[in-house]
Amino acid sequence: MKSLKDIHDAARADGIPIMKDDGIEFLKQYIKEHPEIQKILEIGTAVGYSAIQMASVREDIVIDTVEIDPVCVTAAIQNISDQHLSDRIYVHHCDGADYVTMAVYDLIFIDAAKSQYGRYLEHYMDNSHEGTVFIFDNLAFHGIVDNNELSQNRSTVQMAHKILKFRNDLLKDERFDAIYYPDKGDGIAVAVRK
Ligand SMILES: C[S@@+](CC[C@H](N)C(=O)[O-])C[C@H]1O[C@@H](n2cnc3c(N)ncnc32)[C@H](O)[C@@H]1O
């Protein structure tokens, strides 16, 4: 049975792109400071590390988390079970752009396919309420969004352009009060629905 540290270390060793440590701390601190956050939707489970960390903030937190990769789904279900959190974290094997639920969430954490962030945002608007916070990671994309020269790869640079457009659109979107934190995680935006 793996400890939380084992899950973290194994994911790093296996090259699973779990959130950076300071990003996780930022996310947990945000949840700590907002006791009204109880229902969380996460898009991009990987091996369940961020979901387990979010659930560890308070015992009243319940999480639906969506993952497309079946190998990750199996690992996440095992890790969540090892942490005795199977009654509060539900893993859904599905494309994040297709998951449909009637549930309404207090926090929607988007951490899956970067090119789909705009699509996820629109898809999950119906699952939000006034005050729901959307949190997005990887809006710096390893610094490449703000400095394209860091990559020689054409498709990576195209992805960076797409992320930049999403980020700029989000910050201008009148449906939200949005703030971008370039130095947190891999560039985190917090957008609270008005
Ligand atoms: C950055 S990782 C998530 C890390 C996780 N949130 C953590 O910090 O522990 C992104 C995950 O999104 C998954 N993913 C990619 N495209 C997806 C999609 N269309 N729908 C759902 N999950 C997707 C990947 O398989 C990967 O496991």
PDBQT file of the ligand as one rigid body, heavy atoms in Angstrom, charges set to zero:
ROOT
HETATM    1  C1  LIG A 201      -1.259  17.075 -16.012  1.00  0.00    +0.000 C 
HETATM    2  S1  LIG A 201      -1.932  15.475 -15.887  1.00  0.00    +0.000 S 
HETATM    3  C2  LIG A 201      -2.989  15.594 -14.488  1.00  0.00    +0.000 C 
HETATM    4  C3  LIG A 201      -2.241  15.658 -13.196  1.00  0.00    +0.000 C 
HETATM    5  C4  LIG A 201      -3.096  15.566 -11.960  1.00  0.00    +0.000 C 
HETATM    6  N1  LIG A 201      -4.139  16.578 -11.968  1.00  0.00    +0.000 N 
HETATM    7  C5  LIG A 201      -2.210  15.758 -10.739  1.00  0.00    +0.000 C 
HETATM    8  O1  LIG A 201      -1.691  16.880 -10.561  1.00  0.00    +0.000 OA
HETATM    9  O2  LIG A 201      -2.053  14.792  -9.979  1.00  0.00    +0.000 OA
HETATM   10  C6  LIG A 201      -3.067  15.472 -17.198  1.00  0.00    +0.000 C 
HETATM   11  C7  LIG A 201      -3.931  14.230 -17.291  1.00  0.00    +0.000 C 
HETATM   12  O3  LIG A 201      -5.004  14.518 -18.190  1.00  0.00    +0.000 OA
HETATM   13  C8  LIG A 201      -5.285  13.361 -18.913  1.00  0.00    +0.000 C 
HETATM   14  N2  LIG A 201      -5.984  13.754 -20.141  1.00  0.00    +0.000 N 
HETATM   15  C9  LIG A 201      -5.456  14.181 -21.317  1.00  0.00    +0.000 A 
HETATM   16  N3  LIG A 201      -6.434  14.450 -22.194  1.00  0.00    +0.000 NA
HETATM   17  C10 LIG A 201      -7.599  14.207 -21.551  1.00  0.00    +0.000 A 
HETATM   18  C11 LIG A 201      -8.957  14.293 -21.929  1.00  0.00    +0.000 A 
HETATM   19  N4  LIG A 201      -9.302  14.692 -23.150  1.00  0.00    +0.000 N 
HETATM   20  N5  LIG A 201      -9.902  13.966 -21.026  1.00  0.00    +0.000 NA
HETATM   21  C12 LIG A 201      -9.552  13.566 -19.771  1.00  0.00    +0.000 A 
HETATM   22  N6  LIG A 201      -8.275  13.447 -19.362  1.00  0.00    +0.000 NA
HETATM   23  C13 LIG A 201      -7.311  13.775 -20.232  1.00  0.00    +0.000 A 
HETATM   24  C14 LIG A 201      -3.920  12.730 -19.182  1.00  0.00    +0.000 C 
HETATM   25  O4  LIG A 201      -4.056  11.369 -19.484  1.00  0.00    +0.000 OA
HETATM   26  C15 LIG A 201      -3.199  13.020 -17.868  1.00  0.00    +0.000 C 
HETATM   27  O5  LIG A 201      -3.319  11.931 -16.992  1.00  0.00    +0.000 OA
ENDROOT
TORSDOF 0
